[in-house]
Amino acid sequence: MDFAVPPEIQELGAAARKFVHRDLAPLADRMDRDDYFPRELFRRLGDQGFLGMTVPTEYGGLGVGYLAQAVVLEEIARVSPALALSVGAHANLCADNLARNGTNHQKQTYLPGLVSGDRIGALALTEPSAGSDAVSLQTRAVRDGDGYRLTGTKQFITNGPVADLLIVYAKTEPARAAHGITAFLVERSTPGFSVAKSLDKMGMRGSPTGELAFDGCRIPADQLLGKENEGVGVMMSGLNVERAVLAAIPLGIMDECLERSVKYSREREQFGKKIGEFQLIQEKLANMYTDLESSRLLVYAALDSVQRDPRNAREAASALTYASEASTRVALAAIQIHGGYGYMRDLPLERLARDAKLLEIGAGTSEIRRLIVARDLLGPGFDS
C-alpha cells in the first residue's frame, strides 16, 4: 500500500497552512471568546478554492477528491476546529452532496455561489426528537399543487443561523418510515423559514449552530434533491462521506497538541531537568503520537473507501469513532503536560479539548458508529 500523500495534495495542504496562519490565527481566540463567525474569512477561503474542493471544475470547483479535502480541513483544524467544522458542513455536507445528487440545473444555480463563499451551505437532518435515530424525523413535506409544503423543526444544525442554502430532510410518506423520506433544497429567503434560536455551545464556538423552523414553506418540485421518497439513500451516503471527511478535524487537533507538547517538553525545566527527560512525560508523548498516526491511517483508508463508493459505511464509522476519541485523549494529555499553563486560556489547549469532544457526538455518536461497524461485520439479521 502507498501511504504517501500525492505532491499536488501536499501543495494544497501547504497553501492551506499558510492561509490559516496568516488569516485565521489572529481571529481564532475571538471566535471562541465571542462565538464570532468570520463571514468575510469564509469568502477568502472561497477565493483560495478551499470551499469547493470536490466540486467539478465546470461549476467552479477544484474537482479533487476527499483526501485533498481532508488534508485542507486538517490544516484549518490545527488553528480553529470550529471554522473547520463550518467549512466541512458547507463544503461537504452541502456542496459535495449537491454535486453528487443534484440535477444539472440545481448545480448550475447553487454550486458557483457555494464554491466562492458568497453563499453559505448547511444540512438540516437532526430534530429535537430525532438525533441518532435520524430516520424517525417528524418534519413533513405535503404535496401542494406542483410543489410541497414543508413544516417542522430542525435542531443542532451547523451553519444553520447563517446558511443561505440548506439541504433539508422531511417525510413525504410517513407510513413508509425510512422509505418515505425526501431531501429538499431550501433557500434562506423562503417564506416560512426562520432561525428559531442560535445555540450556545461548550466548544466549537464561532461555528454557528441553530434551531430552525419551517412553517408551511412552499418548495417547488424542482427543488427535490434526488427523487421523492428516496432521500434515505442521499442521507446515508452523505453520512458516510461526512464521517470520513470530518475525521480530519481530530487529526488537526492532535497534530497541534502533539507539536506544542513536544516543544514544551524540550524547553520546560523542573527539578533541574527538561521535563522531556522524565519517562512519564515521554510515555504521554509516545501515546499521543501513536493515537495520531493510528487515526491517520484509519482516516485515509476511510477516505479512499468512500471515494470509491459513498455507500461504504464501516470504514468511515470506525475512522471517526477512533479519531474523535483519540483527539479528546490527546488534548487532555497536552493540558496535563503543560500543567497550570495548559489550563489557562492564554494557550489554545483548553479550547482544543472542548472542541474535540463534539466529534464524539456529531455525525452519529460514538455509540451509534460502533453499532454500524458491528452490524456490518455481522451481516444480515443483526441490524436491530
Buried (B, 14 or more C-beta within 10 A) or exposed (E): EEEEBBEEBEEBBEBBBEBBEEBBBEBBBEBBEEBBBBEEBBBBBBEBBBBBBBBEEEBBBBBBBBBBBBBBBBBBBBBBBBBBBBBBBBBBBBBBBBBBBBBEEBBEBBBBBBBBBEBBBBBBBBBEEBBEEBBEBBBBBEEBEEBBBBBBBBBBBBBBBBBBBBBBBBBBEEEEEBEBBBBBBBBBEBEBBBBBBBBEBEBBBBBBBBBBBBEEBBBBEEBBBBEBBBBBBBBBBBBBBBBBBBBBBBBBBBBBBBEBBBEBBEEBEEEEEBBBBBEEBEEBBEBBBEBBEEBBEBBBBBBBBBBEEBEBBBBBBBBBBBBBBBBBBBBBBBBBBBEEEBBEEEBBBBBBBBBBBBBBBBBBBBEBBBBBBEBBEEEEEEEE
